[in-house]
């Protein structure tokens, strides 16, 4: 298993986006995680969206 030199790795430099952009990304990821993992919010929202989609296409089919 190859290993890296810890002290050389600690010298690596990388850039980060501005804190405002980081906070915006965090907000988006938090909302996404909540929708995916919270069955009391994510699932009912998805059911409601599919119900509206069903009603839309049902009405399109029945109004010809």
MOPAC internal coordinates of N, CA, C and O (Angstrom, degrees):
PM7 1SCF
backbone

  N    0.0000 0     0.00 0     0.00 0    0    0    0
  C    1.4436 1     0.00 0     0.00 0    1    0    0
  C    1.5351 1   107.93 1     0.00 0    2    1    0
  O    1.2310 1   120.68 1   -60.72 1    3    2    1
  N    1.3237 1   116.30 1   119.28 1    3    2    1
  C    1.4680 1   117.95 1  -179.14 1    5    3    2
  C    1.5302 1   111.90 1   -68.45 1    6    5    3
  O    1.2310 1   121.59 1   -33.21 1    7    6    5
  N    1.2954 1   114.57 1   146.79 1    7    6    5
  C    1.4644 1   120.30 1   179.32 1    9    7    6
  C    1.5239 1   108.82 1  -126.24 1   10    9    7
  O    1.2310 1   121.55 1   -29.44 1   11   10    9
  N    1.3448 1   114.64 1   150.56 1   11   10    9
  C    1.4499 1   120.09 1   177.29 1   13   11   10
  C    1.5187 1   110.35 1  -103.12 1   14   13   11
  O    1.2310 1   121.22 1   -18.71 1   15   14   13
  N    1.2874 1   115.27 1   161.29 1   15   14   13
  C    1.4496 1   120.92 1   176.87 1   17   15   14
  C    1.5301 1   107.80 1   -80.87 1   18   17   15
  O    1.2310 1   120.42 1   -65.18 1   19   18   17
  N    1.3120 1   116.80 1   114.82 1   19   18   17
  C    1.4591 1   122.46 1  -175.70 1   21   19   18
  C    1.5294 1   111.66 1   -56.27 1   22   21   19
  O    1.2310 1   119.98 1   137.81 1   23   22   21
  N    1.3011 1   117.65 1   -42.19 1   23   22   21
  C    1.4637 1   121.38 1  -176.27 1   25   23   22
  C    1.5324 1   111.41 1   -70.68 1   26   25   23
  O    1.2310 1   120.35 1   146.87 1   27   26   25
  N    1.3090 1   116.94 1   -33.13 1   27   26   25
  C    1.4634 1   119.75 1   176.25 1   29   27   26
  C    1.5258 1   110.49 1   -71.90 1   30   29   27
  O    1.2310 1   120.80 1   140.60 1   31   30   29
  N    1.3125 1   116.08 1   -39.40 1   31   30   29
  C    1.4640 1   120.01 1   178.80 1   33   31   30
  C    1.5240 1   110.36 1   -63.43 1   34   33   31
  O    1.2310 1   119.75 1   141.59 1   35   34   33
  N    1.3209 1   118.09 1   -38.41 1   35   34   33
  C    1.4656 1   121.55 1   179.42 1   37   35   34
  C    1.5258 1   112.40 1   -64.79 1   38   37   35
  O    1.2310 1   119.87 1   162.27 1   39   38   37
  N    1.3166 1   117.86 1   -17.73 1   39   38   37
  C    1.4572 1   122.05 1   179.62 1   41   39   38
  C    1.5381 1   112.85 1   -85.46 1   42   41   39
  O    1.2310 1   120.44 1   167.81 1   43   42   41
  N    1.3351 1   116.76 1   -12.19 1   43   42   41
  C    1.4621 1   119.87 1  -178.11 1   45   43   42
  C    1.5219 1   109.78 1   -59.58 1   46   45   43
  O    1.2310 1   121.02 1   -39.88 1   47   46   45
  N    1.3265 1   115.65 1   140.12 1   47   46   45
  C    1.4612 1   121.17 1   176.64 1   49   47   46
  C    1.5230 1   108.86 1  -112.90 1   50   49   47
  O    1.2310 1   120.82 1   -37.19 1   51   50   49
  N    1.3030 1   116.04 1   142.81 1   51   50   49
  C    1.4612 1   121.07 1   175.16 1   53   51   50
  C    1.5211 1   107.64 1  -147.69 1   54   53   51
  O    1.2310 1   121.39 1   -23.58 1   55   54   53
  N    1.3182 1   114.95 1   156.42 1   55   54   53
  C    1.4630 1   119.18 1  -177.58 1   57   55   54
  C    1.5252 1   109.95 1  -100.56 1   58   57   55
  O    1.2310 1   121.31 1   -30.69 1   59   58   57
  N    1.3081 1   115.09 1   149.31 1   59   58   57
  C    1.4517 1   122.21 1   177.03 1   61   59   58
  C    1.5195 1   108.93 1  -117.08 1   62   61   59
  O    1.2310 1   120.12 1   -31.43 1   63   62   61
  N    1.3370 1   117.37 1   148.57 1   63   62   61
  C    1.4629 1   118.68 1   174.71 1   65   63   62
  C    1.5297 1   109.76 1   -67.59 1   66   65   63
  O    1.2310 1   120.23 1   -18.23 1   67   66   65
  N    1.3246 1   117.17 1   161.77 1   67   66   65
  C    1.4696 1   120.04 1   177.88 1   69   67   66
  C    1.5311 1   111.24 1   -56.06 1   70   69   67
  O    1.2310 1   120.56 1   -26.48 1   71   70   69
  N    1.3185 1   116.53 1   153.52 1   71   70   69
  C    1.4649 1   121.68 1  -176.05 1   73   71   70
  C    1.5222 1   111.58 1   -58.16 1   74   73   71
  O    1.2310 1   119.97 1   145.15 1   75   74   73
  N    1.3317 1   117.66 1   -34.85 1   75   74   73
  C    1.4669 1   120.67 1   178.82 1   77   75   74
  C    1.5325 1   110.25 1   -62.56 1   78   77   75
  O    1.2310 1   120.37 1   137.21 1   79   78   77
  N    1.3278 1   116.90 1   -42.79 1   79   78   77
  C    1.4677 1   120.90 1   177.69 1   81   79   78
  C    1.5241 1   111.10 1   -66.58 1   82   81   79
  O    1.2310 1   120.42 1   140.73 1   83   82   81
  N    1.3244 1   116.80 1   -39.27 1   83   82   81
  C    1.4660 1   120.30 1   177.88 1   85   83   82
  C    1.5316 1   110.44 1   -61.28 1   86   85   83
  O    1.2310 1   120.44 1   136.54 1   87   86   85
  N    1.3285 1   116.76 1   -43.46 1   87   86   85
  C    1.4663 1   120.51 1  -179.77 1   89   87   86
  C    1.5198 1   110.78 1   -64.49 1   90   89   87
  O    1.2310 1   120.32 1   140.82 1   91   90   89
  N    1.3294 1   116.99 1   -39.18 1   91   90   89
  C    1.4623 1   120.55 1   178.18 1   93   91   90
  C    1.5344 1   110.60 1   -63.29 1   94   93   91
  O    1.2310 1   120.53 1   136.64 1   95   94   93
  N    1.3012 1   116.60 1   -43.36 1   95   94   93
  C    1.4718 1   121.17 1   178.06 1   97   95   94
  C    1.5254 1   110.01 1   -62.07 1   98   97   95
  O    1.2310 1   120.17 1   138.13 1   99   98   97
  N    1.3133 1   117.28 1   -41.87 1   99   98   97
  C    1.4648 1   121.54 1   179.33 1  101   99   98
  C    1.5246 1   110.68 1   -62.30 1  102  101   99
  O    1.2310 1   120.23 1   136.57 1  103  102  101
  N    1.3282 1   117.16 1   -43.43 1  103  102  101
  C    1.4653 1   120.31 1   179.13 1  105  103  102
  C    1.5227 1   111.19 1   -60.13 1  106  105  103
  O    1.2310 1   120.48 1   135.51 1  107  106  105
  N    1.3219 1   116.68 1   -44.49 1  107  106  105
  C    1.4661 1   121.06 1   179.51 1  109  107  106
  C    1.5256 1   110.48 1   -62.89 1  110  109  107
  O    1.2310 1   120.37 1   133.75 1  111  110  109
  N    1.3234 1   116.89 1   -46.25 1  111  110  109
  C    1.4684 1   120.33 1  -179.18 1  113  111  110
  C    1.5256 1   111.64 1   -66.15 1  114  113  111
  O    1.2310 1   120.08 1   143.18 1  115  114  113
  N    1.3266 1   117.46 1   -36.82 1  115  114  113
  C    1.4672 1   120.47 1   177.64 1  117  115  114
  C    1.5246 1   111.31 1   -64.29 1  118  117  115
  O    1.2310 1   120.30 1   136.64 1  119  118  117
  N    1.3430 1   117.03 1   -43.36 1  119  118  117
  C    1.4691 1   119.89 1   177.79 1  121  119  118
  C    1.5149 1   110.71 1   -63.72 1  122  121  119
  O    1.2310 1   120.64 1   137.88 1  123  122  121
  N    1.3294 1   116.39 1   -42.12 1  123  122  121
  C    1.4583 1   120.35 1   179.77 1  125  123  122
  C    1.5243 1   110.99 1   -62.82 1  126  125  123
  O    1.2310 1   120.65 1   134.88 1  127  126  125
  N    1.3246 1   116.36 1   -45.12 1  127  126  125
  C    1.4622 1   120.09 1   179.45 1  129  127  126
  C    1.5273 1   111.13 1   -62.38 1  130  129  127
  O    1.2310 1   120.79 1   138.54 1  131  130  129
  N    1.3233 1   116.10 1   -41.46 1  131  130  129
  C    1.4629 1   120.00 1  -179.90 1  133  131  130
  C    1.5249 1   110.63 1   -62.69 1  134  133  131
  O    1.2310 1   120.31 1   136.17 1  135  134  133
  N    1.3302 1   117.01 1   -43.83 1  135  134  133
  C    1.4641 1   120.08 1   179.13 1  137  135  134
  C    1.5212 1   111.82 1   -65.16 1  138  137  135
  O    1.2310 1   120.54 1   142.91 1  139  138  137
  N    1.3232 1   116.57 1   -37.09 1  139  138  137
  C    1.4647 1   120.16 1  -177.78 1  141  139  138
  C    1.5237 1   112.54 1   -75.71 1  142  141  139
  O    1.2310 1   120.21 1   143.91 1  143  142  141
  N    1.3175 1   117.20 1   -36.09 1  143  142  141
  C    1.4544 1   120.37 1  -170.77 1  145  143  142
  C    1.5242 1   115.13 1  -103.42 1  146  145  143
  O    1.2310 1   120.03 1   159.80 1  147  146  145
  N    1.3143 1   117.55 1   -20.20 1  147  146  145
  C    1.4598 1   119.97 1  -176.71 1  149  147  146
  C    1.5195 1   108.97 1   -93.60 1  150  149  147
  O    1.2310 1   120.80 1   -78.03 1  151  150  149
  N    1.3016 1   116.08 1   101.97 1  151  150  149
  C    1.4621 1   121.24 1  -175.47 1  153  151  150
  C    1.5258 1   111.87 1   -65.06 1  154  153  151
  O    1.2310 1   120.23 1   156.47 1  155  154  153
  N    1.3362 1   117.17 1   -23.53 1  155  154  153
  C    1.4622 1   118.59 1  -178.45 1  157  155  154
  C    1.5247 1   111.92 1   -79.63 1  158  157  155
  O    1.2310 1   119.52 1   164.27 1  159  158  157
  N    1.3379 1   118.52 1   -15.73 1  159  158  157
  C    1.4605 1   120.67 1   178.35 1  161  159  158
  C    1.5190 1   111.61 1  -113.45 1  162  161  159
  O    1.2310 1   120.45 1   129.77 1  163  162  161
  N    1.3075 1   116.74 1   -50.23 1  163  162  161
  C    1.4574 1   120.66 1  -174.89 1  165  163  162
  C    1.5107 1   113.68 1   -63.74 1  166  165  163
  O    1.2310 1   120.15 1   132.96 1  167  166  165
  N    1.3084 1   117.32 1   -47.04 1  167  166  165
  C    1.4615 1   121.31 1  -177.73 1  169  167  166
  C    1.5250 1   112.14 1   -66.13 1  170  169  167
  O    1.2310 1   119.00 1   130.80 1  171  170  169
  N    1.3383 1   119.52 1   -49.20 1  171  170  169
  C    1.4676 1   118.19 1   177.92 1  173  171  170
  C    1.5325 1   112.94 1   -60.42 1  174  173  171
  O    1.2310 1   120.08 1   143.02 1  175  174  173
  N    1.3241 1   117.44 1   -36.98 1  175  174  173
  C    1.4641 1   119.76 1   177.68 1  177  175  174
  C    1.5213 1   110.74 1   -64.03 1  178  177  175
  O    1.2310 1   120.26 1   139.84 1  179  178  177
  N    1.3067 1   117.10 1   -40.16 1  179  178  177
  C    1.4640 1   121.00 1   178.60 1  181  179  178
  C    1.5208 1   110.61 1   -67.64 1  182  181  179
  O    1.2310 1   119.65 1   138.56 1  183  182  181
  N    1.3084 1   118.28 1   -41.44 1  183  182  181
  C    1.4638 1   121.86 1   177.76 1  185  183  182
  C    1.5254 1   110.00 1   -61.41 1  186  185  183
  O    1.2310 1   120.46 1   136.09 1  187  186  185
  N    1.3248 1   116.72 1   -43.91 1  187  186  185
  C    1.4629 1   120.49 1   179.29 1  189  187  186
  C    1.5247 1   111.15 1   -62.70 1  190  189  187
  O    1.2310 1   120.33 1   138.40 1  191  190  189
  N    1.3188 1   116.97 1   -41.60 1  191  190  189
  C    1.4663 1   120.76 1   179.16 1  193  191  190
  C    1.5237 1   110.92 1   -63.80 1  194  193  191
  O    1.2310 1   120.02 1   137.42 1  195  194  193
  N    1.3251 1   117.57 1   -42.58 1  195  194  193
  C    1.4753 1   120.80 1   179.18 1  197  195  194
  C    1.5214 1   110.35 1   -67.68 1  198  197  195
  O    1.2310 1   119.72 1   144.49 1  199  198  197
  N    1.3357 1   118.14 1   -35.51 1  199  198  197
  C    1.4613 1   121.57 1   178.04 1  201  199  198
  C    1.5294 1   110.12 1   -63.32 1  202  201  199
  O    1.2310 1   120.20 1   135.49 1  203  202  201
  N    1.3334 1   117.22 1   -44.51 1  203  202  201
  C    1.4581 1   120.75 1   178.35 1  205  203  202
  C    1.5313 1   110.99 1   -64.11 1  206  205  203
  O    1.2310 1   121.06 1   140.94 1  207  206  205
  N    1.3180 1   115.57 1   -39.06 1  207  206  205
  C    1.4610 1   119.56 1   178.24 1  209  207  206
  C    1.5248 1   110.14 1   -64.22 1  210  209  207
  O    1.2310 1   120.56 1   135.84 1  211  210  209
  N    1.3240 1   116.53 1   -44.16 1  211  210  209
  C    1.4661 1   121.53 1   178.49 1  213  211  210
  C    1.5189 1   110.09 1   -59.80 1  214  213  211
  O    1.2310 1   120.09 1   133.00 1  215  214  213
  N    1.3441 1   117.43 1   -47.00 1  215  214  213
  C    1.4616 1   121.16 1  -178.74 1  217  215  214
  C    1.5262 1   111.33 1   -62.88 1  218  217  215
  O    1.2310 1   120.27 1   140.27 1  219  218  217
  N    1.3079 1   117.09 1   -39.73 1  219  218  217
  C    1.4627 1   121.40 1   179.53 1  221  219  218
  C    1.5304 1   110.54 1   -59.84 1  222  221  219
  O    1.2310 1   120.77 1   128.41 1  223  222  221
  N    1.3152 1   116.13 1   -51.59 1  223  222  221
  C    1.4624 1   119.27 1  -177.95 1  225  223  222
  C    1.5163 1   111.99 1   -71.30 1  226  225  223
  O    1.2310 1   119.90 1   147.18 1  227  226  225
  N    1.3064 1   117.80 1   -32.82 1  227  226  225
  C    1.4648 1   120.64 1   175.89 1  229  227  226
  C    1.5327 1   109.57 1   -61.37 1  230  229  227
  O    1.2310 1   120.74 1   133.31 1  231  230  229
  N    1.3347 1   116.19 1   -46.69 1  231  230  229
  C    1.4706 1   119.76 1  -179.81 1  233  231  230
  C    1.5256 1   111.28 1   -64.82 1  234  233  231
  O    1.2310 1   120.49 1   142.34 1  235  234  233
  N    1.3414 1   116.66 1   -37.66 1  235  234  233
  C    1.4750 1   119.66 1   177.35 1  237  235  234
  C    1.5282 1   111.08 1   -62.24 1  238  237  235
  O    1.2310 1   120.42 1   139.55 1  239  238  237
  N    1.3199 1   116.80 1   -40.45 1  239  238  237
  C    1.4544 1   120.36 1  -178.73 1  241  239  238
  C    1.5213 1   112.92 1   -71.61 1  242  241  239
  O    1.2310 1   120.84 1   146.77 1  243  242  241
  N    1.3228 1   116.00 1   -33.23 1  243  242  241
  C    1.4747 1   119.00 1  -175.17 1  245  243  242
  C    1.5280 1   113.04 1   -88.24 1  246  245  243
  O    1.2310 1   119.91 1   170.62 1  247  246  245
  N    1.3254 1   117.79 1    -9.38 1  247  246  245
  C    1.4701 1   120.81 1  -179.63 1  249  247  246
  C    1.5250 1   110.22 1  -108.92 1  250  249  247
  O    1.2310 1   120.45 1  -108.29 1  251  250  249
  N    1.3349 1   116.75 1    71.71 1  251  250  249
  C    1.4676 1   119.10 1   175.88 1  253  251  250
  C    1.4896 1   110.85 1  -123.49 1  254  253  251
  O    1.2310 1   120.10 1   180.00 1  255  254  253

